[in-house]
Amino acid sequence: MEIIKVLIVTTIILTLLGILSLRKPDIVGADFYWSKYKWFYIPKYKKATNKYYQHQIKIIGIALIMSAVILLVFMITCAIYPPILSVF
């Protein structure tokens, strides 16, 4: 049953990353750099402004959500019929 827990966590992570990619593609595709402030460095980022690049990130988000759905179907199948795990 530990594989079910791992699949649940993986599904949640993939879904959250997919939703973030769809809703905020400029944050996901940001270029990070270190900026010096007084005597220490702080992280800053430039937002992605290229529309083609943002559409690619949205397509990746859709793919992440689709893979989460496939994992969810596999997890439900394993919960209903556990002997299928002996195939793997």
Secondary structure, DSSP 8 states (H G I E B T S, - for coil): -HHHHHHHHHHHHHHHHHHHHHH-HHHHT-EEEEEEETTEEEEEEE----HHHHHHHHHHHHHHHHHHHHHHHHHHHHHH-GGGGGG-
